[in-house]
Amino acid sequence: MRYNLGVKYPRGQQERNGIMENCIFCKIIAGSIPSTTVYEDKDFKAIMDISPAAKGHIIILPKKHISNIYEMDDDIASKVLIVAKKIAAAIKDELQCPGLNILQNNGEAAGQTVFHYHMHLIPRNQGDKVKVTWEPGSYQDGEAAQIAKALEKRMLN
């Protein structure tokens, strides 16, 4: 079974009890679309990815619709990493993989295709076909310090 995960959801869609009516991940959480659940608690559901980058690829979904990290409250933000750690340990033990990628995209420019916050846990093995790469860049003299200072100032406000 495959789903079109590249669909964008229009602003103004109906939300009921934290569920967006046209969000595929909200439908999975509600049980109207089947999934293979790995973990579930009151805040999260973790499922097997239906188009895995590697065997054991899991997606962690907050049960309440949150479009991206910018909309996430601190409580859910702190809990998602605890859930990820628990699942990552199970993946490592069960699949005997020497590595794991944790990926999370925010916004179309970053590669987000489903606008419901989700975190990927991708088991990794030497020589696998998974690619998570970029071309290393550089800063001009003093540029990194200038950006760091501006970010620090913004976080204090």
C-alpha positions as a Markdown table, in Angstrom:
| # | Residue | x | y | z |
|---|---|---|---|---|
| 1 | Met | 0.0 | 0.0 | 0.0 |
| 2 | Arg | 1.4 | 3.4 | -1.0 |
| 3 | Tyr | 0.1 | 6.9 | 0.0 |
| 4 | Asn | 0.8 | 10.2 | -1.8 |
| 5 | Leu | 2.8 | 11.9 | 1.0 |
| 6 | Gly | 3.6 | 14.9 | -1.2 |
| 7 | Val | 0.2 | 16.5 | -0.8 |
| 8 | Lys | 0.2 | 19.9 | 0.8 |
| 9 | Tyr | -2.8 | 20.8 | 3.0 |
| 10 | Pro | -4.6 | 24.1 | 2.5 |
| 11 | Arg | -4.7 | 26.6 | 5.3 |
| 12 | Gly | -8.2 | 26.9 | 6.8 |
| 13 | Gln | -8.9 | 23.1 | 6.8 |
| 14 | Gln | -10.9 | 21.9 | 9.7 |
| 15 | Glu | -9.3 | 20.8 | 12.9 |
| 16 | Arg | -11.1 | 18.7 | 15.5 |
| 17 | Asn | -9.4 | 17.6 | 18.8 |
| 18 | Gly | -5.9 | 18.3 | 17.4 |
| 19 | Ile | -6.6 | 16.3 | 14.2 |
| 20 | Met | -6.6 | 18.0 | 10.8 |
| 21 | Glu | -9.2 | 16.6 | 8.4 |
| 22 | Asn | -7.0 | 16.3 | 5.3 |
| 23 | Cys | -3.7 | 15.3 | 7.0 |
| 24 | Ile | -2.5 | 11.8 | 6.1 |
| 25 | Phe | -0.6 | 11.4 | 9.4 |
| 26 | Cys | -3.7 | 12.6 | 11.4 |
| 27 | Lys | -5.7 | 9.9 | 9.6 |
| 28 | Ile | -3.1 | 7.3 | 10.4 |
| 29 | Ile | -3.1 | 8.4 | 14.1 |
| 30 | Ala | -6.9 | 8.3 | 14.1 |
| 31 | Gly | -6.8 | 4.7 | 12.6 |
| 32 | Ser | -8.7 | 5.6 | 9.4 |
| 33 | Ile | -5.6 | 4.6 | 7.4 |
| 34 | Pro | -3.8 | 1.4 | 8.4 |
| 35 | Ser | -0.2 | 1.5 | 9.7 |
| 36 | Thr | 2.2 | -0.8 | 11.5 |
| 37 | Thr | 2.6 | 0.7 | 14.9 |
| 38 | Val | 5.9 | 0.2 | 16.8 |
| 39 | Tyr | 5.2 | 2.5 | 19.8 |
| 40 | Glu | 2.3 | 4.4 | 21.2 |
| 41 | Asp | 1.7 | 6.6 | 24.2 |
| 42 | Lys | -0.7 | 9.5 | 25.0 |
| 43 | Asp | 1.4 | 12.0 | 22.9 |
| 44 | Phe | 3.0 | 10.0 | 20.1 |
| 45 | Lys | 2.5 | 7.1 | 17.7 |
| 46 | Ala | 5.6 | 5.6 | 15.9 |
| 47 | Ile | 5.0 | 3.6 | 12.8 |
| 48 | Met | 7.0 | 1.7 | 10.2 |
| 49 | Asp | 7.6 | 3.9 | 7.1 |
| 50 | Ile | 5.8 | 2.4 | 4.1 |
| 51 | Ser | 8.6 | 3.6 | 1.8 |
| 52 | Pro | 11.6 | 2.9 | 4.0 |
| 53 | Ala | 15.1 | 4.2 | 3.3 |
| 54 | Ala | 16.3 | 1.0 | 5.1 |
| 55 | Lys | 14.7 | -2.0 | 6.8 |
| 56 | Gly | 13.4 | -0.8 | 10.2 |
| 57 | His | 12.8 | 2.8 | 9.1 |
| 58 | Ile | 10.4 | 4.3 | 11.7 |
| 59 | Ile | 8.5 | 7.6 | 11.8 |
| 60 | Ile | 7.5 | 9.2 | 15.1 |
| 61 | Leu | 4.3 | 11.3 | 14.9 |
| 62 | Pro | 2.9 | 13.6 | 17.6 |
| 63 | Lys | -0.8 | 12.7 | 18.0 |
| 64 | Lys | -1.8 | 16.4 | 18.0 |
| 65 | His | -1.4 | 18.0 | 14.6 |
| 66 | Ile | 1.7 | 20.2 | 14.7 |
| 67 | Ser | 2.9 | 21.3 | 11.3 |
| 68 | Asn | 6.6 | 21.8 | 12.1 |
| 69 | Ile | 9.1 | 22.4 | 14.9 |
| 70 | Tyr | 8.3 | 26.1 | 15.0 |
| 71 | Glu | 4.7 | 25.3 | 16.2 |
| 72 | Met | 5.8 | 22.7 | 18.8 |
| 73 | Asp | 5.5 | 23.4 | 22.5 |
| 74 | Asp | 8.4 | 22.7 | 24.8 |
| 75 | Asp | 6.8 | 19.8 | 26.5 |
| 76 | Ile | 6.2 | 17.8 | 23.3 |
| 77 | Ala | 9.6 | 18.9 | 22.0 |
| 78 | Ser | 11.4 | 17.4 | 25.0 |
| 79 | Lys | 9.3 | 14.2 | 24.9 |
| 80 | Val | 9.9 | 13.4 | 21.3 |
| 81 | Leu | 13.6 | 12.9 | 21.8 |
| 82 | Ile | 12.9 | 10.6 | 24.8 |
| 83 | Val | 10.7 | 8.5 | 22.5 |
| 84 | Ala | 13.3 | 8.6 | 19.8 |
| 85 | Lys | 16.0 | 7.4 | 22.2 |
| 86 | Lys | 13.8 | 4.5 | 23.4 |
| 87 | Ile | 13.0 | 3.4 | 19.8 |
| 88 | Ala | 16.6 | 3.9 | 18.6 |
| 89 | Ala | 17.9 | 1.6 | 21.3 |
| 90 | Ala | 15.3 | -1.1 | 20.3 |
| 91 | Ile | 16.3 | -0.7 | 16.6 |
| 92 | Lys | 20.0 | -1.0 | 17.4 |
| 93 | Asp | 19.5 | -4.1 | 19.6 |
| 94 | Glu | 17.0 | -5.9 | 17.3 |
| 95 | Leu | 18.6 | -5.1 | 13.9 |
| 96 | Gln | 22.2 | -5.1 | 15.1 |
| 97 | Cys | 22.9 | -1.9 | 13.0 |
| 98 | Pro | 26.0 | 0.0 | 13.8 |
| 99 | Gly | 24.5 | 3.4 | 13.0 |
| 100 | Leu | 21.2 | 5.3 | 12.9 |
| 101 | Asn | 20.1 | 8.6 | 11.3 |
| 102 | Ile | 17.6 | 10.8 | 13.0 |
| 103 | Leu | 16.1 | 13.1 | 10.4 |
| 104 | Gln | 13.4 | 15.9 | 10.7 |
| 105 | Asn | 12.6 | 18.4 | 8.0 |
| 106 | Asn | 10.8 | 21.8 | 8.5 |
| 107 | Gly | 9.3 | 23.6 | 5.5 |
| 108 | Glu | 9.3 | 22.8 | 1.9 |
| 109 | Ala | 12.8 | 24.3 | 1.3 |
| 110 | Ala | 14.1 | 21.7 | 3.8 |
| 111 | Gly | 12.4 | 18.8 | 2.1 |
| 112 | Gln | 9.2 | 18.5 | 4.2 |
| 113 | Thr | 6.5 | 16.9 | 2.1 |
| 114 | Val | 3.9 | 16.1 | 4.8 |
| 115 | Phe | 3.1 | 19.1 | 6.9 |
| 116 | His | 2.6 | 17.3 | 10.1 |
| 117 | Tyr | 5.8 | 17.2 | 12.3 |
| 118 | His | 7.5 | 13.8 | 12.0 |
| 119 | Met | 10.9 | 12.4 | 12.9 |
| 120 | His | 12.5 | 9.6 | 10.9 |
| 121 | Leu | 14.7 | 7.0 | 12.6 |
| 122 | Ile | 16.7 | 5.2 | 9.9 |
| 123 | Pro | 18.9 | 2.2 | 10.7 |
| 124 | Arg | 22.3 | 2.3 | 9.0 |
| 125 | Asn | 24.8 | -0.3 | 8.0 |
| 126 | Gln | 28.2 | 0.0 | 6.4 |
| 127 | Gly | 27.8 | 0.1 | 2.6 |
| 128 | Asp | 24.0 | 0.6 | 2.6 |
| 129 | Lys | 22.4 | 2.7 | -0.1 |
| 130 | Val | 21.0 | 5.5 | 2.2 |
| 131 | Lys | 22.4 | 8.9 | 1.3 |
| 132 | Val | 22.3 | 11.8 | 3.8 |
| 133 | Thr | 24.8 | 14.2 | 2.4 |
| 134 | Trp | 25.6 | 17.9 | 1.5 |
| 135 | Glu | 28.5 | 19.7 | 0.1 |
| 136 | Pro | 30.5 | 21.4 | 2.9 |
| 137 | Gly | 30.4 | 25.2 | 2.8 |
| 138 | Ser | 32.5 | 27.8 | 4.6 |
| 139 | Tyr | 32.1 | 31.2 | 6.3 |
| 140 | Gln | 33.8 | 34.4 | 5.5 |
| 141 | Asp | 36.1 | 35.8 | 8.2 |
| 142 | Gly | 34.0 | 36.6 | 11.3 |
| 143 | Glu | 30.7 | 35.5 | 9.6 |
| 144 | Ala | 30.1 | 32.5 | 11.9 |
| 145 | Ala | 30.6 | 34.7 | 15.0 |
| 146 | Gln | 28.3 | 37.4 | 13.7 |
| 147 | Ile | 25.5 | 34.8 | 12.9 |
| 148 | Ala | 26.0 | 33.2 | 16.4 |
| 149 | Lys | 25.7 | 36.5 | 18.1 |
| 150 | Ala | 22.5 | 37.4 | 16.2 |
| 151 | Leu | 21.0 | 34.0 | 17.0 |
| 152 | Glu | 21.9 | 34.3 | 20.7 |
| 153 | Lys | 20.4 | 37.7 | 20.9 |
| 154 | Arg | 17.2 | 36.5 | 19.2 |
| 155 | Met | 16.8 | 33.5 | 21.6 |
| 156 | Leu | 17.2 | 35.8 | 24.6 |
| 157 | Asn | 14.2 | 38.0 | 23.5 |
